[in-house]
Amino acid sequence: MTEKTKNQETDKNKIIEGYIAHILETGHEPVSVFKFAKDLKMKEGTFYEYFTSFDAVKKAVWELNFDKTIHALESQEVYQTYTSREKLLGFLFTWIEELKEQRSYLLTVYGNVSLKDRSFPTELKEFKSKFKDFANSIVNEGKETEEIAERPYLTDKYHEAMWLQVMFVFRFWLKDDSPGFEKTDAAIEKSVNLAFDLMGKSAVDSFVDFAKFLFQSK
């Protein structure tokens, strides 16, 4: 990494960290980019080299958490041996660990915000897109290993269901007051196991396969 790149990363992280600190200290967004940059002892133009608005900073917080989660997962050699179910479990557990570092900020910003799919904040858009790409890779791997059953019209929607699961876990965690967030851990495990049981090959699928076999064998 060049010195210029290091400085750029430093400035970008300084803006993100400064924004989070401001929210925590005041409970609201900075009144202007000019005032915010001045408080950080940087030029207003430096802010605009990285972000177009405070919404863009909020968006970067979500993307950074996603990238850190994926990096933490892929840096583990054992991760490549995980089943699709284990990869989703690993993502959710690791993601929540990352979010714990910013819980006060997230509670301040999203504690009273609706996170339903049709009305979730726009700054989650890129995070949602990145997660869906990740979910699609899990689904494709699961289909190859037959951990996930191929079902017309439904299989293409599995990544959407996984996204709803991510938002469920996030909302659950925000309200979780159990020691060590143990209820969130249980919610992750139970919800993922249920999801993969539903996506896996069921008795109904086996019956349909057998019926097809009998019909084609006539």
MARTOR-112017 format. One record per residue: x, y, z of N, C-alpha, C in turn; residue in three letters. Coordinates in steps of 0.05 Angstrom, whole numbers, plus 5000, padded with zeros to 4 digits. Example, Ala and Ser with C-alpha at 12.3 -4.5 7.8 and 13.67 -1.06 7.14 Angstrom:
% MARTOR-112017
526448865156524649105156526449345156Ala
525749555142527349795143525850015157Ser
% end
This chain:
% MARTOR-112017
501749765000500050005000501850255000Met
501350434981502950684979502250875002Thr
503951075006503551275027500951425021Glu
500451484995498051634988495551474995Lys
495651214989493351034995492851015024Thr
495051005040494850995069493451245080Lys
494251475069493151725078490151745071Asn
489451635047486651635039484951465057Gln
486051225064484651055082484351175110Glu
486451315118486351455144484251675144Thr
484051835123482052045122479251925121Asp
478851715105476251595103475351485129Lys
477051335142476451225169475951435190Asn
477451655187477151875206474351995204Lys
473352015179470752125174468551945185Ile
468851685180466951485190466851485220Ile
469251465232469451455262468451725274Glu
469051945261468152205271465152235269Gly
463952125248461052135245459651965267Tyr
460651725272459551555292459751685320Ile
462151805325462551945351460652175354Ala
460152325333458352555334455452465341His
454652245327451952135333451652055362Ile
453651925372453651825400453652055420Leu
455152265414455452485432453052675432Glu
451752705408449652905406446852785401Thr
446752535391444152405385443052495358Gly
444552645342443552735316445852775297His
445152805271447252855251448553125255Glu
450953165245452253425245450453625229Pro
450553875237448854075224449754135195Val
452254095189453254135162455853995158Ser
456553945133459153825126461354015134Val
460954275130462954475136463754465166Phe
461754465183462254455212463454195220Lys
462453975209463553705215466453685208Phe
467153775183469953755174471753935191Ala
470754165198472254345215472854225242Lys
470854085254471353955279473453725277Asp
473553605253475553395249478253505240Leu
478353775238480853915230481653825202Lys
479753815184480253765156478653955139Met
479453975114478054155095475454025087Lys
473454195081470854085072471153925047Glu
472954015029473453875004474453595008Gly
475953545030476953275036474653085042Thr
472653185056470253015061469052925034Phe
468753115016467453054990469152884972Tyr
471652844978473252654963472352374967Glu
471052324990470252054997467252014999Tyr
465852225007462952195011461452434999Phe
459052384989457452604978455552724999Thr
455052575021453152665041453552495066Ser
452152565087452252395112450852125107Phe
448952115090447651865083449751665071Asp
451551775056453651615044455551505065Ala
455951655087457551565109456151335123Val
453551365128451951155140452050895123Lys
451950935097452150705079454850565081Lys
456950725084459650615086459950455112Ala
458550525133458650375158457750095154Val
455450065139454349805134456149635116Trp
457249765095458949625076461549535090Glu
462549705108465049635122464649395140Leu
462249385154461649155171461448905155Asn
460248925131459948685114462748595105Phe
464348775096467048705086468748585108Asp
468548695132470048585155469148305162Lys
466548255160465447995166466447785146Thr
466347855120467247675099470247615102Ile
471747835108474647795111475247615134His
473847655157474347485180473647195174Ala
471547145159470746875152472846745134Leu
473446885112475246765092478146735101Glu
478846875122481546855133481946595149Ser
479646455154479746205169479945975148Gln
482045815150482445595131480045405131Glu
478845355155476745165157474245255143Val
474045525138471545635125471045505098Tyr
473145445083472745325056471545045058Gln
471644915081470544645084467644655094Thr
466644895100463944915111461844835091Tyr
459644725102457344685085455944955081Thr
453944965064452445215059451145305085Ser
450045115100448745185126450845315145Arg
453145195146455245295164456245565155Glu
456345615129457245875120455246095127Lys
452646045126450746245134450846285164Leu
451146065179451446095208453946255215Leu
456146185201458646325206458346625200Gly
457046685178456646975171455147115193Phe
452847015201451147155220452547185248Leu
453846965257455246985283457547195281Phe
459047185260461347365257460347655253Thr
458247685237457147955232456148085258Trp
454747935275453848035300456148115318Ile
458347965317460748035332461848305323Glu
461848355297462748605286460848835295Glu
458248785295456348985302456449065331Leu
457348875348457548945377459449175382Lys
461349215364463249445368461849705363Glu
459549705351458049955344455249945355Gln
454749785375451949745384450650015393Arg
452050175408450950425417450150605393Ser
451850615373451150775349448750655335Tyr
448650395331446450265317443850295332Leu
443950285358441550325374440550615372Leu
442450805371441651085369440351135342Thr
441451025320440451075293438050905286Val
438050655294436050465284434150355306Tyr
434550435331432950325352429950355348Gly
429150575336426350625332425550645302Asn
427250535285426850555256425650285246Val
423750305228422650065216424649945197Ser
425149685200427049555182425749345165Leu
423149385160421749205142422749245114Lys
422649025098423949035072423049255054Asp
420449335056419449535038420049825047Arg
421049845072421450115082424250145096Ser
426049955091428549975105430150215094Phe
431850325111433350565104435050525078Pro
435150735062436550715036439550645039Thr
440750715062443650665065444250375067Glu
442250205070442749915071442849785043Leu
442249945022441949844995444449684986Lys
446749804988449249664979449849424996Glu
449449445022449849225040447948995032Phe
445549055025443548855017444548724991Lys
445448874972446448774947448848584951Ser
450648664968453048494974452248234987Lys
450348265006449548025020448047825001Phe
446447934983445047754965446947604946Lys
449147734938451147604922452347374939Asp
452947424964453947224982451946994985Phe
449447064989447346864993447046694968Ala
447146814945446946664920449146464917Asn
451546534926453846344925453346114943Ser
452146164967451445954985449345764973Ile
447345884961445145724949446345544926Val
447945664909449145514887450845284897Asn
452445334918454045114929452244904941Glu
450144984955448244804967446844624947Gly
446244744923444944584902446844374891Lys
449444454888451444264878451844024896Glu
451744074922452143864942449543724950Thr
447343824938444543724944443743784973Glu
445143974986444344065012441744235010Glu
441544354986439144514980437744394956Ile
435144354958433644224937432944434915Ala
433144344890432444514868429444504865Glu
428144734868425244754865424444974846Arg
422944914825422045124806420845354820Pro
421645594812420545854822421445924850Tyr
422045724867422745774895425745824898Leu
427345654885430245664889431345944883Thr
430246074863431246334855430546554876Asp
428846484895428046674915429346624942Lys
431046424944432246354970434046584980Tyr
435446724963437146934972435447164984His
433047194974431247394986430447315014Glu
429847055017429146955044431446985064Ala
433846945054436246975071436547265080Met
435947455061436147735068434147805090Trp
431747705088429747755109430647645135Leu
432147415134433147295158435347475171Gln
436947605154438947795165437648025179Val
435548135168434148355180432748265206Met
431748015206430447905230432547895252Phe
434847785246437047755266437848035277Val
438148225259438948495267436848615286Phe
434348605279432248715296432148575323Arg
432448305322432448145347434748235365Phe
437148265353439548335368439248615381Trp
438048805366437749075377436049075402Leu
434148885404432348875427433248675448Lys
435348525442436248315460437648425485Asp
436648355509437848445534438948215550Asp
439247985537440347745551443347765555Ser
444447645576447347655580448947545556Pro
450847705546452447615524450847575498Gly
448447685498446647655475446247365467Phe
445947205488445646915483443046845469Glu
441047015473438446965459438847005429Lys
440447195421441047245393442447015381Thr
444446905395445846665386443946435381Asp
442046395399440046185396438246235373Ala
437446495369435646565347437046515320Ala
439646575319441146525294441146225288Ile
441946075307442145785303439445655295Glu
437345725310434745605305433545695278Lys
433945955271432746055246434245945222Ser
436945925224438445815201437845515198Val
437645365220437045085218434245045205Asn
432345205213429645185202429745255172Leu
431245465165431345545137432545315119Ala
434645195129435944985113434344725113Phe
432844675135431044445135428844485114Asp
427944735111425844795091426944785062Leu
429444875059430644885033431744615024Met
432244435044433244175038431143995026Gly
431943755019430143565007428343445028Lys
425743475025423843385045422543125036Ser
420743015054419242775047417542815022Ala
416443065020414743124997416343104971Val
418843214971420543204948421142914941Asp
421742744961422342464956419942324944Ser
417542394954415142274943414742344914Phe
415142604907414842694880416842564862Val
419342544871421442404855420642114850Asp
419641984870418941704868416541674848Phe
414641854851412241844833413141884804Ala
415042074799416042124772417441874762Lys
418941744779420441504772418441284763Phe
416341244779414341034772412941104746Leu
412341354742410941434717412741384693Phe
415241464695417141444673417941154668Gln
417540984688418340704685416140524673Ser
413840644668411640484657412340394628Lys
% end
